[in-house]
Amino acid sequence: MGHNSENSAVTQRVGFTGARLRISRLKPDADLERTLQRVCEIAAHALGVARVGIWLAEHTDDRLRCIAMHVEGERQPLPSLRISTHPNYCTAVLSNRFVGVEDALTDRRTVELLQDYLAPNAIVSMLDAALYRDGQVIGVVCHEAITPRAWTSDEHQFAATVADLVAYFMESSARTTAERTAHALQVSTLERDRLELIGRFAAGVAHDLNNLIQAAQLNVTLLARDQRPDAQESVKDLEIALGHAQSLARQLMAFQRGSDAPQVVTGDVLEAQLAPLLHAFIKAPVGVKFAFAPGVTFFAIPTQLVQVVMNLVTNARDAMKDGGVVLLRARPSDEEPGFTQLDVIDTGAGISSENVARLFQPFFTTKGTKGTGLGLSLVHFIVGQHHGTVGIQSTPGDGTTVSIRWPSDATHAV
């Protein structure tokens, strides 16, 4: 009998060693909740118990809250216990490294759990190990059996190791979350700095652009005296282009001093505003086709919405060296009610995945010396200011689709 008992103890120690290794190899940074659930499963199997749970002490809310639990044969809602109504048990588990109870139904530390927790879950015996962070007990890992059980020193040590690994996983996850938050803040700060730089740069460009526009308008006035039909057609195109240039100059200044209030713009109105500009800027062998769903709307500053589309269409035109058709498609978003999906689709050269990831960075361009690297960063800024999102899908040799989700009304522009 003694020999069998010794073999059983050795087998259990080997099992504990394997369980420790399996737990230590888990990766909490990917999904802490799933990791803790797996810890409970491994510990329950190693100890041969029906239930293992991980509980946190939340003193401000007066509760012990279960954040992960394995129950043999079923999955149950995660429970919680009020600290103030179970003082003996909570004092015991929050003050000691271990609480091992062979008969939880009669032990003074656990008997107060009888009605609320033990009897409903058929728990008879408990082995709890404290979770520590910075020297303070923050919770407990509970190993619960449905038959009386005298817990051995090996089982105590295994429970302690499980609790220490759980505490490590939680600390690691919290640290990773903090690092990601700090990184996101850093990225946000850099983006704000870039936009501020764009704003200063844009103000200077707008000033110089206005001077050039004035000079060009004087020459257009002189050209308008020529009554030949082709000259008049050229004057008309130039006046449209200069009007758009003035609008762009005002929008560039908006980076510095704010802008007009947004309003609901219907698809018909947007198409009517775009048509003459596209006629002036987009020439054969490139064409533009509209596919706007009936009744589609955008909640936008009209001139900025036009600016976004013109930037994207101009990029599409430049990508189609051999000609083609740019498709402007607008429809209610399938993914987000209250938003309009606006797609600008070309059949041009496409863009590599490495460059797609950088397209919204200010001053990055795939056009060499012909590009400023400001067009898409301005698009990104304007769409963001309207509480929309913009994304790009592209395959080298197979064209590019720029997709914008734009609020369709004021309700969703928040």
C-alpha positions as CSV (number, residue, x, y, z in Angstrom):
1,M,0.0,0.0,0.0
2,G,2.8,2.4,0.9
3,H,4.7,1.6,-2.3
4,N,1.5,2.4,-4.3
5,S,1.0,5.6,-2.5
6,E,4.6,6.7,-3.2
7,N,4.2,5.9,-6.9
8,S,1.0,7.9,-6.9
9,A,2.8,10.9,-5.4
10,V,5.6,10.7,-7.9
11,T,3.1,10.4,-10.8
12,Q,1.3,13.4,-9.4
13,R,4.6,15.5,-9.2
14,V,5.4,14.6,-12.8
15,G,1.9,15.7,-13.8
16,F,2.3,18.9,-11.9
17,T,5.7,19.6,-13.7
18,G,4.1,19.0,-17.1
19,A,1.2,21.3,-16.2
20,R,3.5,24.1,-15.1
21,L,5.4,23.8,-18.4
22,R,2.2,24.0,-20.4
23,I,0.9,27.0,-18.5
24,S,4.3,28.8,-18.7
25,R,4.2,28.4,-22.5
26,L,0.9,30.3,-22.9
27,K,1.0,33.7,-24.5
28,P,-1.2,36.2,-22.5
29,D,-0.5,39.2,-24.8
30,A,-2.6,37.7,-27.6
31,D,-5.8,37.2,-25.5
32,L,-5.6,37.4,-21.8
33,E,-9.2,36.0,-21.2
34,R,-8.5,32.9,-23.3
35,T,-5.1,32.4,-21.6
36,L,-6.6,32.5,-18.1
37,Q,-9.4,30.1,-19.2
38,R,-6.7,27.7,-20.5
39,V,-4.8,28.0,-17.2
40,C,-8.0,27.0,-15.3
41,E,-8.4,24.0,-17.6
42,I,-4.8,22.8,-17.2
43,A,-4.9,23.3,-13.4
44,A,-8.2,21.4,-13.0
45,H,-6.9,18.5,-15.0
46,A,-3.6,18.4,-13.1
47,L,-5.3,18.5,-9.7
48,G,-8.3,16.3,-10.7
49,V,-10.9,18.8,-9.5
50,A,-14.2,19.8,-11.0
51,R,-13.8,23.6,-10.9
52,V,-11.0,26.1,-11.0
53,G,-11.7,29.9,-11.0
54,I,-9.6,33.1,-11.0
55,W,-11.1,35.8,-8.8
56,L,-10.1,39.5,-8.4
57,A,-10.8,41.6,-5.2
58,E,-12.5,44.8,-6.2
59,H,-12.7,46.6,-2.9
60,T,-14.3,49.8,-4.2
61,D,-17.2,47.7,-5.6
62,D,-17.2,45.4,-2.5
63,R,-16.9,42.2,-4.5
64,L,-14.8,39.3,-5.4
65,R,-15.3,38.9,-9.2
66,C,-14.5,35.8,-11.1
67,I,-12.7,36.6,-14.4
68,A,-12.1,33.1,-15.6
69,M,-13.5,29.7,-14.7
70,H,-13.3,26.1,-15.8
71,V,-16.2,23.8,-14.8
72,E,-16.1,20.2,-15.7
73,G,-18.6,19.3,-18.4
74,E,-20.2,22.8,-18.8
75,R,-19.6,26.5,-19.2
76,Q,-21.3,28.8,-16.6
77,P,-21.7,32.5,-16.2
78,L,-18.9,34.0,-14.2
79,P,-20.0,34.6,-10.6
80,S,-19.2,37.3,-8.1
81,L,-19.4,37.5,-4.2
82,R,-19.8,40.5,-2.0
83,I,-16.8,41.0,0.3
84,S,-18.8,42.5,3.1
85,T,-21.3,39.6,3.4
86,H,-18.6,36.9,3.4
87,P,-16.0,38.5,5.8
88,N,-14.5,35.3,7.2
89,Y,-13.8,33.8,3.8
90,C,-12.6,37.0,2.2
91,T,-10.3,37.8,5.1
92,A,-8.8,34.3,4.9
93,V,-8.2,34.3,1.2
94,L,-6.9,37.9,1.1
95,S,-4.6,37.5,4.1
96,N,-3.0,34.1,3.5
97,R,-0.8,32.4,0.9
98,F,-3.0,29.4,1.0
99,V,-6.4,28.4,2.2
100,G,-6.8,24.7,2.1
101,V,-10.2,23.4,3.4
102,E,-11.0,19.7,3.4
103,D,-14.6,20.2,4.4
104,A,-15.8,23.6,3.2
105,L,-19.3,22.9,4.4
106,T,-18.3,23.1,8.1
107,D,-15.0,25.0,8.2
108,R,-15.5,28.4,9.9
109,R,-13.7,30.2,7.0
110,T,-15.9,28.9,4.3
111,V,-19.2,27.9,5.9
112,E,-20.7,31.4,5.2
113,L,-20.5,30.5,1.4
114,L,-22.8,27.5,1.9
115,Q,-26.0,29.1,0.6
116,D,-24.6,31.5,-1.9
117,Y,-22.0,29.4,-3.5
118,L,-21.0,26.0,-2.1
119,A,-24.4,24.2,-2.1
120,P,-25.6,25.5,-5.6
121,N,-22.3,24.2,-7.1
122,A,-22.0,21.0,-5.1
123,I,-18.5,22.2,-3.8
124,V,-17.2,20.3,-0.8
125,S,-13.5,21.0,-0.6
126,M,-11.4,24.0,-1.6
127,L,-7.7,24.9,-2.2
128,D,-7.2,28.6,-2.7
129,A,-3.9,30.4,-3.6
130,A,-3.4,34.1,-3.4
131,L,-2.6,36.3,-6.4
132,Y,0.1,38.9,-5.6
133,R,1.0,42.2,-7.3
134,D,3.6,44.5,-5.9
135,G,3.4,42.6,-2.6
136,Q,-0.3,43.0,-2.3
137,V,-3.0,40.3,-2.6
138,I,-5.2,41.3,-5.5
139,G,-7.2,38.1,-5.8
140,V,-7.2,34.3,-5.6
141,V,-7.1,31.2,-7.7
142,C,-9.7,28.7,-6.4
143,H,-9.4,25.0,-6.9
144,E,-12.7,23.3,-5.9
145,A,-13.6,19.6,-5.4
146,I,-17.0,18.0,-5.1
147,T,-15.7,15.4,-2.6
148,P,-13.9,15.8,0.7
149,R,-10.1,16.2,0.1
150,A,-7.1,16.6,2.3
151,W,-4.7,18.8,0.3
152,T,-1.0,17.7,0.2
153,S,2.0,20.0,0.3
154,D,2.7,19.2,-3.4
155,E,-0.8,20.4,-4.2
156,H,-0.3,23.5,-2.2
157,Q,3.0,24.3,-4.1
158,F,1.3,23.6,-7.4
159,A,-1.6,25.9,-6.6
160,A,1.0,28.6,-5.6
161,T,2.8,28.2,-8.9
162,V,-0.4,28.5,-10.8
163,A,-1.3,31.7,-8.9
164,D,2.1,33.2,-9.5
165,L,1.9,32.5,-13.3
166,V,-1.6,34.0,-13.4
167,A,-0.3,37.1,-11.7
168,Y,2.6,37.3,-14.2
169,F,0.3,36.9,-17.1
170,M,-2.0,39.7,-15.8
171,E,1.0,42.0,-15.2
172,S,2.4,41.2,-18.7
173,S,-0.9,41.9,-20.3
174,A,-1.3,45.2,-18.4
175,R,2.2,46.2,-19.4
176,T,1.6,45.4,-23.1
177,T,-1.7,47.3,-23.0
178,A,0.1,50.3,-21.5
179,E,2.8,50.1,-24.1
180,R,0.3,49.9,-26.9
181,T,-1.6,52.9,-25.4
182,A,1.6,54.9,-25.1
183,H,2.5,54.0,-28.7
184,A,-0.9,55.0,-29.9
185,L,-0.5,58.3,-28.1
186,Q,2.9,58.8,-29.6
187,V,1.6,58.1,-33.1
188,S,-1.3,60.5,-32.5
189,T,1.1,63.2,-31.4
190,L,3.3,62.6,-34.4
191,E,0.2,62.8,-36.6
192,R,-0.9,66.0,-35.0
193,D,2.6,67.5,-35.5
194,R,2.5,66.4,-39.2
195,L,-0.9,68.1,-39.6
196,E,0.4,71.2,-37.9
197,L,3.3,71.2,-40.3
198,I,0.9,70.7,-43.2
199,G,-1.2,73.6,-41.9
200,R,1.8,76.0,-41.9
201,F,2.9,74.8,-45.3
202,A,-0.6,75.0,-46.7
203,A,-1.0,78.6,-45.5
204,G,2.1,79.6,-47.4
205,V,1.1,77.7,-50.5
206,A,-2.4,79.3,-50.4
207,H,-0.9,82.8,-50.2
208,D,1.3,82.2,-53.2
209,L,-1.5,80.4,-55.1
210,N,-3.8,83.3,-54.7
211,N,-1.1,85.6,-56.2
212,L,-0.8,83.2,-59.2
213,I,-4.6,83.0,-59.5
214,Q,-4.9,86.8,-59.7
215,A,-2.3,87.0,-62.4
216,A,-4.0,84.2,-64.4
217,Q,-7.4,85.9,-64.0
218,L,-6.0,89.0,-65.6
219,N,-4.9,87.0,-68.6
220,V,-8.2,85.2,-68.8
221,T,-9.9,88.6,-69.0
222,L,-7.8,89.5,-71.9
223,L,-8.3,86.2,-73.6
224,A,-12.1,86.6,-73.2
225,R,-12.0,89.4,-75.8
226,D,-11.3,86.8,-78.4
227,Q,-14.7,85.8,-79.8
228,R,-13.7,82.7,-81.6
229,P,-15.6,79.6,-80.4
230,D,-12.5,77.6,-79.4
231,A,-11.1,80.5,-77.5
232,Q,-14.4,81.0,-75.6
233,E,-14.4,77.3,-74.8
234,S,-10.9,77.6,-73.4
235,V,-11.9,80.7,-71.4
236,K,-14.8,78.7,-69.9
237,D,-12.5,75.9,-68.8
238,L,-10.0,78.3,-67.4
239,E,-12.6,80.1,-65.4
240,I,-13.8,76.9,-63.9
241,A,-10.3,75.8,-63.1
242,L,-9.4,79.1,-61.5
243,G,-12.6,79.0,-59.5
244,H,-11.7,75.6,-58.2
245,A,-8.1,76.9,-57.5
246,Q,-9.6,79.7,-55.4
247,S,-11.7,77.1,-53.5
248,L,-8.6,75.0,-52.9
249,A,-6.7,78.1,-51.6
250,R,-9.6,78.7,-49.2
251,Q,-9.5,75.1,-48.0
252,L,-5.7,75.2,-47.5
253,M,-6.2,78.2,-45.3
254,A,-8.8,76.2,-43.4
255,F,-6.0,74.2,-41.9
256,Q,-5.0,77.3,-40.0
257,R,-8.2,79.1,-39.2
258,G,-11.0,76.4,-39.2
259,S,-13.7,76.0,-41.8
260,D,-17.3,76.4,-42.7
261,A,-20.1,74.3,-41.1
262,P,-21.0,71.0,-42.7
263,Q,-24.4,70.4,-44.3
264,V,-26.3,67.6,-46.1
265,V,-25.1,67.3,-49.7
266,T,-27.1,65.0,-51.9
267,G,-25.5,62.8,-54.5
268,D,-27.2,64.8,-57.3
269,V,-25.7,68.1,-56.0
270,L,-22.3,66.6,-55.6
271,E,-22.4,65.2,-59.2
272,A,-23.5,68.6,-60.5
273,Q,-20.6,70.3,-58.7
274,L,-18.1,67.7,-59.9
275,A,-19.1,67.5,-63.6
276,P,-17.7,70.9,-64.8
277,L,-14.5,70.4,-62.8
278,L,-14.0,67.0,-64.2
279,H,-14.6,68.3,-67.7
280,A,-11.8,70.8,-67.2
281,F,-9.3,68.5,-65.5
282,I,-9.9,65.1,-67.0
283,K,-9.3,64.7,-70.7
284,A,-9.2,61.8,-73.1
285,P,-8.1,59.0,-73.1
286,V,-9.3,59.0,-69.4
287,G,-13.0,59.3,-68.7
288,V,-15.2,59.4,-65.5
289,K,-18.4,57.5,-64.8
290,F,-20.8,58.2,-62.0
291,A,-22.8,55.4,-60.3
292,F,-24.5,57.2,-57.4
293,A,-27.4,55.3,-55.7
294,P,-30.7,57.3,-55.7
295,G,-31.1,59.4,-52.6
296,V,-27.6,59.0,-51.3
297,T,-26.3,61.9,-49.1
298,F,-23.1,63.2,-47.4
299,F,-22.9,65.3,-44.3
300,A,-20.0,67.5,-45.4
301,I,-18.6,70.9,-46.1
302,P,-19.4,70.9,-49.8
303,T,-16.1,72.4,-51.0
304,Q,-14.1,69.9,-49.0
305,L,-16.1,67.0,-50.2
306,V,-15.4,68.1,-53.8
307,Q,-11.8,68.6,-52.9
308,V,-11.5,65.0,-51.7
309,V,-13.1,63.6,-54.8
310,M,-11.0,65.7,-57.1
311,N,-7.8,64.7,-55.4
312,L,-8.7,61.0,-55.7
313,V,-9.9,61.3,-59.4
314,T,-6.7,63.2,-60.3
315,N,-4.6,60.4,-58.7
316,A,-6.7,57.8,-60.6
317,R,-6.1,59.7,-63.9
318,D,-2.4,59.8,-63.3
319,A,-2.3,56.1,-62.6
320,M,-4.0,55.2,-66.0
321,K,-1.2,56.2,-68.4
322,D,-2.9,54.3,-71.3
323,G,-6.4,55.7,-70.6
324,G,-9.4,54.1,-69.0
325,V,-12.5,55.0,-66.9
326,V,-12.6,56.2,-63.3
327,L,-15.7,55.0,-61.6
328,L,-17.2,57.1,-58.9
329,R,-19.6,54.9,-56.9
330,A,-21.7,56.0,-53.9
331,R,-24.2,53.9,-52.0
332,P,-25.5,53.5,-48.4
333,S,-22.8,51.6,-46.4
334,D,-23.5,47.9,-45.9
335,E,-21.2,47.8,-42.9
336,E,-22.2,50.9,-41.0
337,P,-25.8,52.3,-41.0
338,G,-25.9,56.1,-41.2
339,F,-22.8,56.3,-43.5
340,T,-22.4,56.5,-47.2
341,Q,-19.7,54.5,-49.0
342,L,-17.9,56.4,-51.7
343,D,-15.6,54.4,-53.9
344,V,-13.1,55.8,-56.5
345,I,-12.1,53.0,-58.7
346,D,-9.4,53.0,-61.4
347,T,-7.9,50.4,-63.7
348,G,-4.4,51.8,-63.5
349,A,-1.0,50.4,-62.6
350,G,-1.9,49.7,-59.0
351,I,0.3,50.1,-55.9
352,S,2.4,47.7,-53.9
353,S,1.3,46.8,-50.4
354,E,4.5,48.5,-48.9
355,N,3.5,51.8,-50.5
356,V,-0.2,51.5,-49.7
357,A,0.7,51.4,-46.0
358,R,2.5,54.8,-46.4
359,L,0.1,56.7,-48.8
360,F,-1.5,58.8,-46.1
361,Q,1.9,60.0,-44.7
362,P,2.5,63.7,-45.5
363,F,5.0,64.2,-48.3
364,F,5.1,60.6,-49.3
365,T,4.5,60.2,-53.1
366,T,4.8,57.4,-55.7
367,K,5.0,60.0,-58.5
368,G,8.6,61.1,-58.0
369,T,9.3,64.7,-58.7
370,K,5.8,65.2,-60.2
371,G,4.1,64.6,-56.8
372,T,3.9,66.7,-53.6
373,G,2.9,63.9,-51.3
374,L,0.1,66.1,-49.9
375,G,-3.0,65.0,-51.8
376,L,-3.9,61.8,-49.9
377,S,-2.8,63.3,-46.5
378,L,-5.2,66.1,-47.2
379,V,-7.9,63.5,-48.1
380,H,-7.2,61.6,-44.9
381,F,-7.3,64.8,-42.8
382,I,-10.6,66.1,-44.3
383,V,-12.3,62.7,-44.1
384,G,-11.2,62.4,-40.4
385,Q,-12.5,65.9,-39.7
386,H,-15.9,64.7,-40.9
387,H,-15.7,61.6,-38.7
388,G,-15.4,59.3,-41.6
389,T,-12.8,56.6,-42.5
390,V,-10.8,56.0,-45.7
391,G,-9.0,52.9,-46.9
392,I,-7.2,51.8,-50.0
393,Q,-7.1,48.4,-51.8
394,S,-4.7,48.0,-54.6
395,T,-2.9,45.3,-56.6
396,P,0.0,46.1,-58.8
397,G,-1.2,45.8,-62.4
398,D,-4.8,45.5,-61.4
399,G,-5.9,49.0,-60.4
400,T,-6.8,50.7,-57.1
401,T,-10.0,51.3,-55.1
402,V,-10.2,54.1,-52.5
403,S,-13.2,53.6,-50.2
404,I,-14.5,56.3,-48.0
405,R,-17.2,55.9,-45.3
406,W,-18.7,59.3,-44.9
407,P,-21.5,60.2,-42.5
408,S,-24.8,60.6,-44.4
409,D,-26.3,63.0,-41.8
410,A,-25.5,65.0,-38.7
411,T,-26.6,62.2,-36.4
412,H,-23.6,60.1,-37.3
413,A,-21.0,62.9,-37.7
414,V,-19.8,62.5,-34.1
